Amino acid sequence: MKKALVIGGSGTLGKAIVTKLKDFPIEVITAGRQSGDYQVDMTSTDSITALFESVGSIDYVIVAAGQTHYAKLEELTPEDNMISVHGKLLGQVNIVLIGQHYVNDKGSFTLVSGIIKDHPIEKGASSAMVNGAIDSFAKAAAYELPRGIRLNSVSPNLFEESAEKYKGVFIGFNPVPVERVANTFIQSALGIETAQNFKVY
């Protein structure tokens, strides 16, 4: 049986992805900072390495997590900006760099970016920056992965399930059901495409 690792599997998106994966003959393993089958700190290469050592060989790695910092540009410090760089961008990049040695032939990585790289919001410059970088990394790095391993990213819109909470921030956005976003992660992870930036807008 093939195995899928969902990092961030306890969040709104992660839970929806795990539910979708259960429709297939796949063993699903979850990881998170404080929850899941395994714990991982995405800002630590030692922690990421320990996760893959514990999980062993894997077929599909799906990331549905990543911390970013929101602040007005005039208040955004270099240190605050690095929260986004380490928490979401380098965290996911390092998951690929380290994880490529544990992913089976013809396996895949699916990373998560986000809509505000294309449609900015107030206080979102740092997050938008790393979202764009994640998509660029996924598109370029996919061509160099060995053994038929695929790499894509998914850029989701605001979730319907979170729309009420964030309606004052994502002004005028048209939210999408998280189930629809989860389906796109399944398409990326289990399909045949690579070097794609899937948008769910």
N, C-alpha and C positions, 0 to 999 in steps of 0.2 A: 504493500500500500504506500502511495506517495504521502509526503508530509509537507505541511504548510506551517510557517512561522508567521504569526501576526503580531507585530510589535505595536502596542497601543490597543490591544484586543479588548480592553475593558471600557474604552470610550464609546461615545455615540456611534461614530463611524466604525470603529473596530468591532463592536458587537454585531453590527449589521453585516460586516464582511464575514465574521465567524459563522453567522447564521446561514449565509449563502453558501459558504464552503461545505457545510454539512449536507448539502444536496448532492455532493460528489463523494466517491470512495477515497476520501483524503483524511489522514490523521491531522487534526488541527492543534497546534501548540501556540499558546499566547504568552506574551511577555510585556512587562510594563515597569515603570519606575517603582511602584509600590503594590502592584497587583499582577495577576496572571500566573501561569505555571512556572515562569522564571522571572526574576527581576533584572532590569538592565538600566544603566544610566547612559543615555545616548551621548552625553558629553565626555565620556571616558572610553578611550580605546581599550583599556584593560577590561572594563566591564563588558564591552561588546565582544571582545575575544572570549571572555569567560562564558558568555551566553552561547556562542557558537560551539565552543568546546563541550558544553553541557548538552546541547541539543544534538550535536553530531551532524551527520549528513542530512541534507534537507533539499527539497525540490522547489518550493516556492517561498520567497521571503517578501512579505507585504508590510509596509510601514504606514501606520495610521496615527502617527504621533509626531510631536516636535514642538518645542516651546519657542515662542517669539515674544518680542517686547513691543508694546504699543505706547507711543508718546508723541506729542507735538514735536516737530522737527527742531524748533528753537530750544526744546528741553531735552532732546535726545543726546545723550553723551556717548562717546566712543565705547565706554564700558557697557552701557545699556544695549548698544547695538550688537555687541559681541554675544549677548544672551541669545539673540536670534541666530547669529552665525554658528555658535557652538550647539545650540539646542535643536535647531531644525536643519540647517544646511550641512555643517560638518558631521553632525550625527548621522544623517542619512548617507552622505558620501562615505563615511567610514564603515557603515554597515555593508556597503557594496565592496569597498576595498578589502575589508577583512573577510566578509562573508563569501566572496567569490571562491575562496579556497575550500569552502564547506558545501557549496551548492552542487548538486548532482548535474551530470550532463543534461543539457536541454532544459534546465531549470529556469527560474526567472526571479527578478527583483521588480517590485512595484513601489515607487516612492510617491509621496504626497506633496503637492505644492498648494496652489490656491488662487481664487479668482482675483484677488486684489492686485496681483501683478499686472493684470489687464485693465481692471477697473478699480482704481485707488480709492481708499477711504481715508478720512482724517485720522491722523496718528498712526497710519499704517505703512510708512515708508520703509521701515526696517524689515517688516514682514514681507512686503512686496518685493524687496531686494532679494531676499533669500528664496522666495518662491520662484522668481525668474532664474536664479542661479541653479536651483534644483532641476528645473526643466532643461536648462542648457547642459548640465552635467549628464543627465539621463540620456539625452539625445546623442551626445558625443561619445560618452563612455560605452554605450551599447555596442558600438562597432568594434570595440577592442576586447570585449569579454570573450574568453575561450570556451571551447567545448559546447558551442551552441546555446550558451546561457543568454537569456534575453533580459532587457532592461527598459522599462517604461516609467513614466510618471503620470499621475492623475491630478488635475487641477479642478477641485470641486467648487461649486457655488455655496452660498449659505444654505444650511439645511432647514427644511420646513420645521423640523423638531426644535431648532434653536432660534427660529425667526423672531419669536416674541421677545426673547431675552436680548437680542442684538438689534432690534428694529431701529433704535436710535443711532446706531453706528452704520449699519448697512442700509442706507437710506435709498428707498426706491428699488432695491434689488428684488428679483423674482426668485424666491427660494425653491429648492428642489428637494424631493423626498430623499432621505438618506439611503433608502433601499435602492434608488436609482444610481446613486454614487457607488454603492457597494457592488452593484452589477458591473460597473465599469472596472472596478478593481479585479473582479473575477475575470472579465474579458482580458485584461492586461496580464494577469498572472497565469491563467490557464490556456489562453489562446496561442496564436502563432506570431503576433506582431512584436516588433522590437523597435527601439529608438523612436517611440511615439510619445507625444505629450497629449494625453486624452483630456479634453475639456468637458465638464458636465455643467453647462451653464443654462 
